[in-house]
Amino acid sequence: MAFLSINRLTKTFGSNTTVKGVDLEVARGEFLTLLGPSGCGKTTILRMVAGFEMPSSGTIRIEDKDVTNLKPHQRKIGMVFQAYALFPNMTVRDNIAFGLKVAHRSGSEIDARVREMLDLIKLPQLADRYPYQLSGGQQQRVALARALAIKPQILLLDEPLSALDAKIRVSLREEIRALQRQLGITTIFVTHDQEEALSMSDRICVMSEGRIEQLGTPFEIYNYPKTRFVASFVGTLNILRGKVTDSAAGRVQIDGQEVVTNRGLNGASTGDEVAVALRPEALSIGRANGSSNNLDGVIDEVHFLGSVVRIRVRFSDTAVSLDTFNRPNAAPPERGQPITVNFGREDILVLEGPAY
């Protein structure tokens, strides 16, 4: 049985439906990320789970208890917001203690729990400071401690790292994941940042226009995207127009050159146009022997990026990008130079839906 179950969840604001019949199950102790662009419905789902928004229809169950119509304080949920939402007139100690005081815990219990949380976020020396005296990363740690102090059943994180600079984001996401594993708390994390989602999650729920596009592990989402949206949103991807020449054998023609997948093309017929996806890291320079695929083209662009050289290869009507490591003893290829790229049969992704 799932720890958190969302069934046919829908939310409508006037004539705009932002969440459209979402079904989702989260296991106890799981770290699930809702990933998608702005306006896809991910934060609205989080707010409905927290009780800050009431669903237009559908149900939310925690440990098989229907909490759909309960108020936020009745759900035992901790939430961390993008903008920290700390009380500016309270010290770090008092911010962390706030939820415990609202729950009418004893003074000794509050003091012990606050000390525990300060140690957990490694900020015991800052207990008497005010939010304006803290860095952004420190403020977000305090917000996290305040959410965890009440020992919630579920921790909800609404883009908590987006206001921080890149270096702090990386270190804090590692801390959040380590804390989540240490505490074993069921967590839902909302972000539009694919790197955050891929590096932190047990599973990722990719959303678009109020619906779930794909649900799976980071490995599955990145390596086996099911739709054009997922393929283009998660990671860098080359998407080419292909024409099926032999569905059963998995043969596809790209710009007059035939490539072979490692599986049959179920649902496609000979002559159908399909969208073919290739990750840049799957492509290598040079002609390969054996079962690998080869495509002949011309160097279109070369961009030197330090440790990486990004090369764009044009065929007839389409082009692909690939990255190679910089080698000081080998000059990068030049524009206009004929070139062959190769890739394995298993590296070809034929996406669902129309070619374009």
KEVEXZA-567270 format. One record per residue: x, z, y of N, C-alpha, C, CB in turn. Coordinates in steps of 0.001 Angstrom, whole numbers, padded with zeros to 6 digits, always signed. Glycine has a CB too. Layout:
KEVEXZA-567270
XZYXZYXZYXZY ...
end
This chain:
KEVEXZA-567270
+000843+000000-001199+000000+000000+000000+000877+000000+001247-000953+001226+000007 +000559-000839+002214+001325-000912+003456+001131+000351+004281+000915-002145+004271 +002163+000755+004999+002070+001924+005862+001205+001615+007079+003468+002386+006299 +001428+000430+007685+000614-000046+008803-000019-001367+008417+001462-000197+010099 -001328-001462+008539-002048-002686+008194-002849-003171+009401-002982-002453+006978 -002637-004415+009763-003385-005057+010841-004196-006179+010214-002432-005598+011978 -005500-006158+010445-006372-007124+009789-007229-007863+010801-007257-006431+008763 -007052-009194+010844-007852-010086+011694-007906-009610+013141-009266-010202+011145 -006784-009162+013658-006731-008585+014995-006832-009676+016056-005438-007779+015181 -007772-009490+016980-008024-010469+018042-008169-009738+019367-009297-011316+017739 -007611-010335+020411-007786-009770+021748-008075-010880+022736-006540-008973+022182 -009168-010727+023469-009594-011720+024456-009680-011072+025833-010958-012341+024062 -009074-011727+026812-009203-011314+028206-009989-012408+028923-007789-011073+028882 -011266-012159+029203-012103-013184+029814-012232-014378+028885-011528-013620+031169 -011815-015538+029358-011889-016753+028539-010583-017023+027794-012240-017952+029413 -009604-016121+027940-008287-016333+027345-008089-015418+026126-007179-016080+028391 -007897-016012+024968-007642-015245+023751-006140-015214+023516-008393-015857+022519 -005548-014031+023666-004091-013902+023576-003606-013581+022168-003614-012833+024523 -004463-012959+021358-004135-012682+019955-005281-013221+019118-003904-011135+019692 -004947-014051+018112-005974-014832+017422-005993-014545+015920-005748-016322+017663 -006700-013492+015537-006912-013211+014130-005650-012927+013344-007610-014336+013515 -004806-012041+013850-003509-011758+013226-003665-010787+012058-002527-011183+014263 -003064-011130+010922-002953-010238+009760-001485-009884+009584-003536-010904+008456 -001199-008587+009433+000189-008155+009343+000268-006815+008624+000824-008058+010744 +001238-006677+007740+001471-005408+007049+002925-004996+007242+001126-005521+005534 +003113-003707+007519+004452-003158+007747+004668-002016+006770+004632-002674+009227 +005787-002048+006059+006090-001018+005070+006627+000245+005745+007106-001545+004044 +006501+001363+005063+007054+002619+005574+008578+002480+005740+006707+003806+004615 +009084+002864+006895+010513+002818+007155+011055+001451+007515+011229+003311+005984 +010191+000456+007619+010643-000902+007911+010899-001096+009398+009618-001916+007424 +011864-001966+009706+012117-002391+011083+011626-003829+011203+013651-002267+011467 +010464-003998+011838+009845-005312+012001+009935-005738+013452+008374-005297+011533 +010345-006972+013677+010416-007503+015034+009357-008570+015252+011805-008074+015315 +008635-008448+016364+007738-009498+016831+008532-010347+017818+006426-008903+017493 +008788-011583+017447+009649-012474+018222+008850-013667+018714+010855-012942+017383 +009018-014003+019991+008337-015179+020517+008500-015266+022021+006857-015154+020148 +008090-016384+022613+008208-016563+024062+007186-015720+024807+008038-018036+024434 +007340-015638+026113+006379-014916+026943+004988-015517+026757+006796-014957+028437 +003988-014646+026661+002608-015099+026535+002167-015400+025127+002413-016292+027350 +003011-015126+024117+002629-015460+022733+001749-014390+022088+003875-015663+021886 +001611-013218+022728+000731-012176+022197+001454-011001+021571-000176-012764+021193 +002773-011013+021541+003512-009960+020834+003346-008589+021485+004985-010316+020772 +003449-008524+022817+003290-007234+023492+001846-006751+023428+003743-007338+024951 +000896-007664+023454-000511-007278+023327-000765-006626+021970-001430-008506+023512 -000169-007152+020913-000303-006524+019595+000283-005120+019626+000393-007376+018505 +001458-004973+020229+002107-003664+020309+001217-002673+021052+003477-003779+021007 +000635-003101+022153-000217-002214+022947-001497-001845+022203-000564-002872+024279 -002003-002752+021374-003181-002415+020568-002832-001409+019476-003781-003680+019941 -001654-001564+018877-001219-000579+017875-001049+000791+018525+000110-001025+017205 -000529+000805+019759-000318+002066+020471-001616+002688+020962+000605+001847+021640 -002657+001862+021142-003930+002359+021642-004119+002150+023131-004058+003802+021330 -003187+001441+023773-003320+001168+025204-004267+000011+025480-001962+000870+025807 -004513-000815+024492-005505-001895+024572-006421-001796+023361-004815-003306+024638 -007699-002019+023565-008647-002024+022457-008840-003448+021948-009999-001413+022890 -008791-003669+020647-009000-005019+020116-010402-005536+020416-008758-005036+018612 -010510-006841+020599-011832-007458+020706-012500-007488+019339-011729-008887+021289 -011681-007625+018296-012154-007534+016914-010957-007280+016016-012914-008831+016481 -011241-006885+014762-010175-006589+013824-009925-005102+013705-008913-007287+014236 -009063-004722+012773-008797-003309+012516-007299-003024+012444-009473-002874+011219 -006958-001770+012741-005592-001259+012617-005664+000003+011768-004938-000971+014031 -004890+000039+010699-004893+001195+009804-003474+001720+009629-005507+000826+008434 -003325+003041+009704-002055+003708+009444-002251+004642+008260-001548+004488+010704 -001460+004426+007229-001624+005179+005976-003083+005141+005504-001163+006649+006164 -003653+003947+005606-005019+003672+005173-006086+004393+006006-005170+004057+003731 -005703+004962+007138-006673+005578+008041-006946+004615+009186-006158+006951+008578 -008213+004351+009449-008591+003441+010524-008358+004127+011874-010078+002995+010377 -007417+003575+012654-007108+004151+013971-007514+003209+015096-005612+004472+014078 -008257+002172+014768-008570+001111+015734-009135+001645+017036-009547+000139+015132 -010002+002643+016967-010678+003134+018161-010179+004495+018632-012145+003209+017906 -009074+004982+018041-008515+006256+018475-007750+006098+019778-007604+006834+017397 -007685+007160+020556-006911+007167+021791-005418+007261+021451-007347+008346+022714 -004547+006854+022387-003105+006840+022095-002563+008170+021575-002349+006457+023331 -002969+009293+022189-002413+010587+021792-002909+011041+020416-002760+011637+022832 -003905+010348+019868-004424+010699+018544-003741+009914+017422-005923+010456+018496 -002832+009030+017763-002247+008137+016754-000845+008560+016307-002192+006729+017297 -000238+009522+016985+001106+009993+016650+002101+008827+016630+001099+010714+015285 +002123+008114+017763+002988+006944+017926+003892+007165+019130+002148+005639+018096 +005164+006814+018988+006107+006878+020098+006369+005480+020618+007426+007553+019668 +006447+005344+021960+006634+004020+022534+007720+004052+023596+005324+003498+023126 +008588+003049+023565+009648+002884+024557+009385+001583+025303+011074+002881+023888 +009368+001670+026624+009008+000530+027455+010250-000175+028003+008110+000979+028605 +010040-001394+028462+011116-002195+029047+011707-001524+030274+010605-003581+029413 +010856-000918+031107+011292-000361+032387+011558+001141+032316+010252-000639+033449 +011886+001646+031120+012248+003050+030890+011062+004003+031051+013354+003457+031843 +010350+003937+032207+009165+004760+032471+009467+006251+032410+008069+004426+031480 +010675+006640+032845+011008+008055+032935+010388+008653+034196+012541+008259+032933 +010102+009946+034144+009556+010624+035318+010708+010930+036278+008794+011938+034914 +010712+010344+037472+011874+010474+038372+012103+011893+038883+011704+009555+039550 +011044+012715+038913+011158+014085+039432+011502+015090+038335+009858+014496+040112 +011756+014607+037119+012095+015491+036006+013520+015235+035544+011114+015299+034839 +014172+016295+035090+015501+016141+034512+015403+015447+033153+016198+017514+034372 +016567+015091+032625+016608+014510+031279+015950+015454+030283+018063+014209+030852 +016282+016749+030387+015710+017745+029477+014187+017756+029546+016255+019135+029802 +013664+017749+030768+012212+017829+030948+011514+016538+030536+011880+018151+032399 +012162+015398+030754+011581+014137+030290+011414+014137+028777+012452+012952+030723 +012451+014587+028075+012387+014603+026613+011338+015604+026136+013766+014946+026012 +011192+016709+026858+010261+017768+026449+008818+017454+026786+010645+019067+027095 +008564+016426+027594+007220+016197+028138+006152+016103+027045+007209+014922+028969 +006360+015252+026062+005355+015080+025015+005132+016331+024195+005749+013960+024108 +006178+017116+024022+006058+018365+023260+005235+019392+024030+007451+018938+022937 +005408+019399+025355+004611+020322+026174+003137+019919+026161+005140+020354+027626 +002886+018611+026232+001501+018129+026172+000853+018535+024844+001452+016587+026346 +001665+018572+023773+001164+018960+022453+001113+020476+022271+002032+018347+021371 +001448+021218+023342+001362+022684+023341+002262+023324+022292-000069+023117+023108 +003466+022784+022155+004444+023419+021264+005016+024660+021950+005588+022422+020884 +005529+025567+021164+006103+026798+021711+007401+026489+022451+006356+027831+020586 +007763+027405+023354+008972+027203+024135+010218+027094+023284+009134+028313+025109 +010325+027946+022265+011506+027909+021404+011566+026617+020600+011514+029110+020461 +010403+026123+020142+010357+024870+019389+010747+023697+020288+008949+024645+018793 +010278+023717+021522+010606+022643+022471+012102+022631+022749+009817+022813+023793 +012674+023817+023013+014105+023887+023318+014947+023363+022156+014508+025330+023649 +014570+023759+020946+015337+023330+019769+015245+021830+019572+014843+024047+018514 +014035+021288+019756+013835+019852+019551+014557+019044+020629+012332+019513+019550 +014537+019509+021872+015223+018809+022958+016725+018786+022695+014924+019479+024320 +017280+019920+022257+018714+019949+021934+019038+018966+020812+019149+021375+021529 +018161+018918+019818+018353+017990+018699+018345+016544+019177+017264+018197+017639 +017414+016203+020072+017325+014838+020589+018520+014487+021472+016031+014658+021374 +018971+015443+022283+020139+015190+023125+021380+014921+022282+020388+016373+024059 +021510+015662+021186+022625+015408+020275+022475+014054+019593+022721+016519+019224 +021248+013713+019260+020984+012458+018561+021387+011258+019411+019505+012361+018183 +021102+011313+020715+021438+010197+021606+022801+010385+022267+020366+010039+022677 +023503+011450+021869+024872+011716+022334+024955+011894+023853+025793+010581+021905 +023970+012613+024416+023978+012879+025859+023720+014360+026180+022926+012012+026552 +024227+015296+025386+023919+016715+025665+024441+017190+027015+024501+017591+024578 +025506+016555+027503+026118+016977+028769+025322+016524+029986+027529+016441+028866 +024318+015669+029776+023536+015135+030902+022128+015719+030979+023445+013628+030794 +021887+016825+030296+020533+017377+030190+019912+017712+031546+020557+018619+029332 +020730+018110+032520+020180+018562+033803+020232+017491+034898+020929+019789+034269 +020596+016282+034522+020596+015200+035497+019203+014584+035620+021621+014127+035106 +019010+013864+036746+017757+013152+036974+017971+011669+036657+017258+013348+038445 +016892+010936+036384+017037+009520+036005+017888+008695+036967+015683+008892+035903 +017791+008952+038280+018550+008134+039232+020056+008366+039111+018095+008432+040658 +020437+009435+038431+021859+009746+038235+022414+009149+036943+022064+011254+038227 +021592+008387+036229+021981+007821+034944+022136+006306+035035+020953+008182+033872 +022948+005741+034167+023027+004285+034041+021787+003774+033321+024317+003859+033284 +021607+002454+033334+020456+001874+032638+020474+002189+031154+020421+000372+032840 +021644+002084+030537+021740+002379+029113+021429+003828+028808+023112+002038+028604 +021887+004744+029672+021592+006166+029476+020100+006446+029647+022404+007022+030461 +019489+005811+030637+018044+005998+030834+017256+005538+029606+017568+005229+032084 +017681+004422+029015+016943+003926+027857+017146+004835+026643+017378+002494+027525 +018321+005458+026549+018539+006433+025478+017605+007637+025643+020013+006897+025464 +017438+008075+026885+016542+009200+027157+015098+008817+026825+016657+009643+028638 +014698+007596+027198+013347+007130+026870+013140+007102+025360+013096+005730+027465 +014166+006695+024629+014096+006676+023168+013971+008099+022619+015340+005979+022574 +014762+009022+023157+014698+010416+022712+013326+011018+022990+015785+011249+023401 +012758+010704+024150+011423+011223+024477+010380+010711+023486+011027+010825+025914 +010486+009436+023121+009536+008867+022160+009691+009491+020773+009723+007352+022070 +010938+009814+020395+011194+010365+019056+010956+011865+018974+012613+010065+018640 +010951+012551+020121+010850+014006+020125+009584+014514+019453+010906+014516+021534 +008503+013774+019565+007218+014218+019002+007087+013919+017513+006077+013560+019746 +008168+013410+016914+008193+013031+015496+007045+012064+015161+008102+014292+014605 +007054+010897+015803+005953+009942+015600+005987+009317+014213+006007+008843+016654 +004820+008840+013784+004743+008094+012528+005352+006711+012678+003292+007978+012060 +005152+006133+013857+005610+004772+014138+006272+004749+015502+004434+003754+014080 +007383+004027+015600+008076+003844+016867+007865+002410+017331+009595+004172+016734 +007383+002265+018570+007134+000947+019150+008111+000722+020298+005659+000817+019643 +008787-000421+020285+009801-000741+021292+009441-002065+021964+011223-000816+020651 +009084-001996+023256+008636-003194+023979+009764-003740+024849+007393-002877+024850 +010529-004686+024298+011655-005306+024986+012516-004256+025694+011151-006345+025993 +012982-003228+024993+013668-002109+025645+015056-002448+026175+013782-000974+024687 +015608-003600+025791+016982-003922+026177+017074-005010+027239+017759-004346+024967 +015958-005582+027620+015987-006776+028468+016483-006493+029882+014612-007388+028535 +016406-005244+030340+016835-004929+031702+018315-004550+031766+015990-003796+032263 +019008-004575+030636+020402-004143+030580+021337-005340+030572+020648-003273+029346 +022589-005114+030971+023547-006216+030926+023967-006475+029482+024785-005906+031807 +024601-007613+029259+024830-008108+027899+025631-007135+027042+025544-009437+027952 +026694-006560+027581+027555-005680+026791+026815-004417+026379+028813-005315+027578 +026052-003830+027302+025284-002622+026993+024187-002941+025990+024677-002015+028274 +023577-004122+026114+022521-004522+025172+023032-004503+023743+021987-005918+025517 +024210-005077+023530+024759-005162+022177+025021-003779+021610+026048-005984+022169 +025643-002899+022401+025961-001563+021889+024700-000742+021660+026890-000830+022857 +023709-000881+022543+022496-000070+022408+021631-000546+021248+021689-000104+023705 +021604-001852+020990+020814-002316+019853+021414-001810+018541+020731-003855+019846 +022748-001685+018496+023385-001119+017301+023027+000349+017158+024915-001290+017362 +022968+001079+018274+022599+002484+018235+021146+002668+017801+022824+003121+019598 +020256+001834+018343+018837+001935+017979+018652+001698+016490+017992+000928+018784 +019311+000670+015969+019179+000358+014536+019749+001487+013683+019892-000971+014199 +020881+002054+014101+021478+003155+013345+020561+004377+013348+022853+003523+013927 +019957+004676+014505+019021+005798+014588+017794+005567+013724+018600+006030+016031 +017280+004349+013750+016095+004034+012961+016374+004220+011475+015630+002602+013238 +017540+003782+011030+017903+003956+009617+018096+005434+009288+019189+003165+009284 +018730+006159+010203+018983+007580+009975+017682+008361+009838+019821+008158+011113 +016715+008042+010699+015444+008766+010697+014440+008197+009711+014848+008755+012075 +014637+006939+009297+013710+006303+008368+012335+006069+008962+013579+007133+007137 +012273+005886+010282+010982+005742+010947+010525+004284+010964+011059+006283+012374 +009259+004063+010698+008668+002726+010758+008700+002256+012211+007200+002723+010194 +009262+001064+012438+009514+000606+013803+009049-000828+013999+010997+000723+014137 +008377-001059+015133+008029-002423+015554+008706-002679+016885+006469-002623+015664 +009490-003748+016918+010332-004079+018065+009871-005424+018618+011851-004120+017670 +009611-005479+019899+009173-006718+020545+010319-007293+021369+007926-006470+021439 +010595-008582+021191+011638-009229+021975+011409-010731+022012+013026-008910+021400 +012009-011385+023024+012053-012851+023050+013464-013322+022733+011593-013398+024430 +014363-012370+022471+015772-012664+022239+016024-012827+020741+016671-011547+022826 +016315-014045+020314+016488-014311+018889+017672-013564+018302+016657-015791+018656 +018740-013393+019088+019918-012691+018566+019591-011234+018251+021077-012764+019572 +018828-010593+019143+018383-009229+018871+017574-009177+017589+017558-008687+020039 +016632-010095+017456+015763-010106+016278+016564-010314+014997+014701-011197+016411 +017479-011266+015006+018238-011584+013802+019173-010448+013409+019034-012862+014007 +019746-009757+014392+020752-008740+014097+020161-007383+013741+021665-008585+015267 +018910-007100+014156+018367-005755+014002+017318-005614+012906+017780-005320+015285 +016649-006684+012529+015389-006574+011789+015537-006587+010272+014491-007683+012188 +014606-005884+009611+014390-006087+008182+013596-007373+007974+013651-004872+007552 +012548-007530+008803+011770-008774+008803+011461-009154+010239+010454-008623+007975 +011229-010463+010417+010877-011002+011734+009533-011706+011628+011978-011982+012262 +008667-011439+012588+007386-012125+012702+007463-013025+013932+006185-011105+012804 +007616-014319+013712+007724-015273+014823+006318-015658+015274+008543-016545+014404 +006055-015507+016573+004723-015763+017096+004712-016883+018125+004161-014507+017705 +003586-017592+018178+003378-018631+019172+001890-018738+019464+003949-019991+018691 +001532-018677+020729+000148-018866+021175-000828-017975+020424-000259-020315+021007 -000462-016706+020263-001373-015724+019684-001459-015703+018179-002696-015947+020206 -000642-016536+017509-000685-016611+016044+000710-016399+015458-001257-017976+015584 +000726-016006+014178+001991-015871+013464+002403-017239+012942+001876-014842+012300 +003585-017688+013337+004118-018960+012851+004814-018775+011507+005093-019561+013876 +005571-017677+011378+006286-017421+010133+006696-015961+010089+007524-018344+009996 +006660-015397+008879+007046-014009+008652+008060-013987+007520+005804-013110+008321 +009221-013381+007761+010232-013337+006714+011457-012569+007150+010624-014733+006304 +012451-012485+006276+013709-011831+006622+014464-012691+007632+014574-011583+005356 +015431-012098+008343+016243-012920+009249+016878-014108+008539+017328-012073+009891 +017352-013916+007307+017950-015004+006529+016946-016128+006301+018467-014479+005181 +015708-015765+005929+014677-016777+005662+014265-017496+006932+013455-016136+005013 +014074-016738+007996+013617-017330+009254+014637-018314+009794+013339-016244+010291 +015908-017950+009724+016953-018821+010282+017232-020021+009381+018242-018028+010495 +017375-019772+008096+017803-020842+007186+016660-021710+006671+018524-020246+006020 +015446-021164+006629+014315-021917+006078+013090-021844+006983+013962-021393+004689 +013214-022314+008233+012040-022331+009115+010976-023270+008555+012437-022764+010551 +009718-022840+008644+008635-023632+008055+008021-024617+009040+007558-022718+007527 +008134-024331+010327+007497-025196+011315+008507-025627+012371+006304-024481+011975 +008145-026667+013095+009000-027159+014181+009232-026060+015215+008370-028400+014852 +008200-025274+015515+008347-024230+016520+009394-023208+016099+007009-023540+016769 +009295-022714+014870+010255-021712+014391+011659-022304+014376+009867-021208+012976 +011771-023520+013901+013081-024170+013811+013730-024318+015178+012950-025535+013154 +012947-024643+016182+013505-024868+017509+013685-023578+018297+012625-025810+018279 +012881-022548+017983+012948-021305+018746+014060-020390+018253+011621-020579+018677 +014318-020409+016957+015312-019509+016365+016599-020279+016097+014774-018871+015052 +017610-020021+016887+018891-020693+016702+018916-022069+017342+019206-020811+015234 +020097-022682+017306+020270-024050+017795+020024-025008+016639+021697-024262+018405 +019306-026070+016909+018897-026958+015822+018883-028407+016298+017509-026557+015285 +019335-029288+015424+019157-030727+015640+017895-031164+014907+020408-031542+015145 +016959-031750+015623+015736-032261+014992+015725-033779+015145+014444-031617+015628 +015692-034478+014015+015759-035931+013985+014484-036497+013373+016995-036404+013197 +014179-037732+013745+013028-038418+013157+013498-039160+011909+012364-039404+014183 +012839-038868+010800+013187-039508+009537+012014-040261+008956+013683-038484+008543 +012300-041174+008036+011261-041934+007353+011488-041794+005853+011268-043442+007792 +010461-041341+005147+010571-041103+003702+010700-042439+002976+009338-040308+003172 +011765-042552+002171+011958-043769+001369+011668-043528-000104+013382-044290+001531 +011762-042277-000551+011432-041928-001934+011077-040447-001948+012627-042246-002924 +009778-040164-001956+009310-038786-001850+009775-037929-003027+007796-038759-001760 +009631-038421-004229+009973-037642-005422+011457-037297-005475+009579-038407-006677 +012290-038229-005028+013737-038019-005075+014269-037336-003820+014445-039342-005270 +013397-037114-002833+013827-036454-001606+014680-037329-000714+014580-035219-001939 +014443-038645-000713+015253-039565+000092+014566-039862+001434+015504-040882-000685 +015364-039762+002497+014865-039966+003852+015848-040843+004606+014654-038612+004585 +015307-041755+005411+016149-042634+006213+016170-042143+007663+015643-044100+006138 +017385-042031+008209+017565-041622+009601+018350-042708+010316+018293-040241+009704 +017721-043349+011279+018388-044432+012028+019019-045460+011094+019464-043853+012957 +018288-045843+010057+018766-046867+009140+019765-046387+008109+019368-047955+009907 +020086-045108+008096+021022-044560+007119+020290-043557+006235+022239-043892+007822 +020499-043664+004941+019745-042833+004012+020468-041529+003694+019477-043596+002733 +019682-040447+003691+020193-039143+003281+019277-038610+002187+020275-038145+004495 +019787-037626+001435+019042-037080+000300+018965-035561+000420+019704-037487-001045 +017771-035027+000251+017595-033576+000235+017807-033073-001193+016178-033174+000768 +017853-031745-001342+018055-031205-002688+016747-030879-003385+018914-029967-002626 +015628-031366-002814+014322-031131-003447+013382-032276-003076+013717-029750-003008 +012345-032440-003870+011350-033456-003565+010563-033108-002314+010408-033636-004735 +009953-034114-001713+009205-033914-000476+007722-033806-000793+009467-035066+000523 +007312-032630-001219+005906-032418-001576+005011-032626-000365+005697-031008-002154 +003949-033349-000555+003000-033591+000529+003337-034792+001378+002917-032398+001397 +004496-035399+001159+004879-036590+001922+004862-037805+001005+006282-036412+002568 +004542-038940+001572+004504-040194+000815+005556-041150+001356+003098-040841+000882 +005955-042087+000534+006907-043103+000971+006377-043826+002206+007187-044109-000162 +007218-043929+003225+006819-044550+004486+006412-043572+005555+005708-045482+004251 +006142-042310+005182+005756-041294+006170+006931-040962+007087+005253-040015+005466 +006618-040686+008355+007626-040170+009266+007628-038649+009189+007367-040652+010719 +008829-038068+009133+008965-036616+009033+010017-036136+010031+009347-036192+007585 +009929-034848+010363+010939-034225+011221+012015-033621+010332+010307-033137+012154 +013246-034048+010549+014381-033576+009764+015244-032685+010649+015210-034770+009192 +015552-031480+010161+016321-030527+010951+017669-030243+010303+015539-029228+011130 +018695-030134+011141+020051-029812+010697+020660-028799+011660+020934-031096+010612 +021166-027694+011129+021867-026729+011954+023252-027285+012318+021988-025362+011219 +023731-027056+013560+025054-027563+013952+026175-027086+013034+025362-027146+015370 +026070-025844+012535+027137-025317+011695+027166-025933+010305+026999-023834+011578 +026103-026677+009946+026071-027335+008637+026819-028666+008657+024625-027560+008194 +027132-029158+009845+027753-030474+009987+029274-030366+010054+027222-031178+011238 +029950-031268+009353+031410-031338+009389+031840-032756+009725+032023-030887+008038 +033032-032877+010303+033565-034183+010649+034310-034765+009452+034494-034087+011879 +034095-036064+009201+034783-036743+008111+033832-037176+007022+035842-035854+007532 +034259-038135+006245+033428-038651+005147+033660-037799+003913+033748-040150+004847 +032565-037370+003313+032633-036529+002117+032286-037341+000884+031689-035321+002242 +032890-036983-000216+032580-037619-001492+031553-036795-002261+033857-037802-002331 +031142-037295-003396+030207-036560-004240+028788-036643-003735+030617-035124-004339 +028065-035525-003814+026633-035532-003515+026323-035256-002050+025934-034519-004369 +027348-035035-001212+027093-034761+000206+026577-036013+000912+028374-034251+000897 +025882-035784+002025+025384-036884+002850+026386-037234+003945+024026-036520+003470 +026420-038501+004317+027276-038981+005405+026445-039791+006391+028448-039834+004854 +026708-039581+007669+026085-040393+008712+027180-040906+009645+025009-039572+009504 +027178-042217+009883+028171-042830+010753+027635-042944+012171+028574-044210+010224 +028464-042541+013137+028048-042614+014530+029227-042746+015463+027242-041399+014899 +028986-042422+016730+029996-042532+017785+029971-041242+018597+029739-043785+018702 +031161-040766+019001+031238-039576+019849+030575-039864+021190+032713-039132+020052 +029570-039072+021521+028820-039259+022758+029321-038324+023855+027329-039031+022514 +029546-037048+023496+030033-036065+024456+030951-035084+023738+028853-035319+025143 +031932-034544+024468+032807-033490+023954+032896-032403+025016+034235-034048+023588 +032542-031167+024653+032584-030048+025592+033528-028987+025043+031159-029456+025834 +034584-028694+025805+035535-027668+025413+035026-026315+025904+036954-027973+025979 +034740-025379+024974+034146-024083+025319+035062-022921+024959+032808-023914+024616 +036363-023179+024942+037296-022116+024594+037578-022113+023105+036752-020760+025029 +037035-021125+022403+037272-021035+020961+036510-022098+020181+036884-019661+020456 +035508-022712+020814+034663-023702+020149+034687-025013+020934+033208-023178+020006 +034678-026120+020203+034519-027443+020807+033177-028001+020333+035715-028410+020423 +032286-028273+021269+030956-028796+020936+030966-030312+021072+029860-028169+021852 +030618-030981+019995+030684-032444+019931+029279-033003+019710+031650-032911+018794 +028934-033997+020494+027643-034675+020315+027924-036063+019749+026837-034765+021674 +027289-036349+018613+027483-037617+017912+026194-038412+017977+027918-037387+016435 +026283-039644+018457+025102-040502+018542+025118-041531+017427+025030-041201+019909 +023946-041711+016831+023783-042755+015822+023178-043970+016524+022876-042269+014618 +022016-044408+016117+021391-045536+016810+020475-045027+017910+020603-046421+015822 +019384-044380+017517+018420-043871+018497+018488-042365+018670+017026-044260+018095 +019177-041669+017791+019198-040216+017824+020634-039708+017860+018455-039639+016613 +020766-038409+018080+022093-037794+018157+022022-036378+017602+022622-037784+019620 +023174-035858+017190+023277-034485+016716+024433-033798+017425+023468-034439+015180 +024350-032474+017527+025442-031673+018054+026052-030866+016926+024958-030749+019192 +027369-030724+016970+028059-029878+016000+029167-029129+016710+028625-030715+014819 +029524-027971+016163+030579-027150+016745+031761-027077+015788+030057-025735+017073 +032951-027210+016340+034170-027016+015562+035044-026000+016284+034933-028363+015352 +035884-025311+015530+036792-024345+016150+037916-025072+016878+037372-023382+015091 +038316-024500+017988+039447-025038+018737+040740-024834+017948+039548-024371+020128 +041507-025906+017825+042810-025823+017170+043860-026327+018160+042838-026656+015829 +044733-025449+018642+045707-025837+019668+046617-026992+019258+046553-024655+020022 +046832-027144+017957+047732-028216+017496+047002-029515+017182+048484-027762+016266 +045691-029558+017468+044921-030782+017203+043992-031059+018388+044097-030652+015873 +044215-032163+019056+043388-032521+020209+041972-032869+019753+044013-033708+020983 +040949-032520+020538+039583-032873+020171+039370-034382+020233+038588-032163+021086 +038361-034903+019526+038088-036348+019574+037654-036779+020969+037006-036726+018550 +037708-038080+021213+037381-038605+022527+036048-039340+022508+038485-039530+023016 +035400-039406+023663+034134-040127+023805+034320-041585+023402+033604-040029+025259 +033316-042120+022682+033345-043510+022258+034036-043734+020928+034012-044326+023293 +034639-042698+020383+035374-042825+019117+034398-042876+017944+036369-041647+018938 +034531-043852+017020+033691-043879+015821+033963-042631+014973+033952-045174+014990 +032918-042110+014354+033077-040872+013596+032024-040805+012493+032972-039637+014527 +032342-040100+011427+031387-039824+010355+031188-038316+010260+031879-040411+008989 +029937-037906+010167+029650-036489+009931+029058-036350+008540+028678-035909+011016 +029345-035223+007899+028804-034990+006562+028131-033633+006477+029906-035094+005512 +027238-033493+005520+026494-032248+005307+025913-032278+003904+025364-032060+006381 +025643-031105+003372+025113-030997+002017+023639-031311+001935+025356-029627+001483 +023194-031651+000733+021762-031903+000532+020926-030667+000853+021499-032347-000911 +021482-029493+000553+020735-028256+000782+020620-027911+002269+021398-027107+000041 +021392-028592+003122+021378-028293+004555+020257-029006+005303+022702-028667+005165 +019592-029954+004652+018516-030706+005305+017212-029930+005205+018359-032111+004673 +016571-029721+006335+015256-029094+006367+014231-030134+006797+015239-027867+007325 +013240-030392+005959+012143-031281+006331+010999-030384+006758+011721-032246+005146 +010637-030435+008050+009675-029501+008622+008247-029935+008378+009912-029349+010099 +007357-028936+008355+005938-029211+008219+005409-029817+009512+005162-027928+007859 +004320-030570+009410+003697-031141+010587+004233-032521+010923+003888-030230+011754 +003738-033109+012034+004142-034467+012415+005593-034533+012835+003269-034980+013537 +006164-035748+012750+007565-035927+013112+007792-035623+014584+008019-037346+012794 +006875-036074+015444+007015-035812+016885+005636-035636+017482+007784-036964+017605 
end
